Amino acid sequence: MTMDFSRDKPIYSQLVDRICGDLIKGNVQLGDKLPSVREYAIESGVNVNTVQRVYKELEAMDLTETRRGQGTFITSDEKRIIALREEMMYQLADNFLTSIEALGFSKEEMVHVLQNRG
């Protein structure tokens, strides 16, 4: 089964975001083994080189570690996942604020709307 990708962001970046989202939601647990590069390439419908880049990016973010001959594993550092959750929360908030300001809405207006939608 292939995944759907947006045209406005590189595929490798979208895959990194999906894995990070799975980590935050608990769909992937600390210490879990990720599929092999080839398996994930087939699963996602992308080139093997793209998945290699995804795995390198995750390792550079200290979210995974590669064990020679065993594969790639999610970090067992719970503090790193907590930090990732916070980073993503602030990134989403910044993107949201940029979008509403570009449309001419004030932060106060949006706070009011969000509080009333609860």
Protein Blocks (a to p, Z undefined) as FASTA:
>chain_A
ZZdddfkbcfklmmmmmmmmmmmnopacghiacddfklmmmmnopafklmmmmmmmmmmn
opaccdehkbccddfbfklmmmmmmmmmmmmmmmmmmmmmmnopafklmmmmmmmmZZ
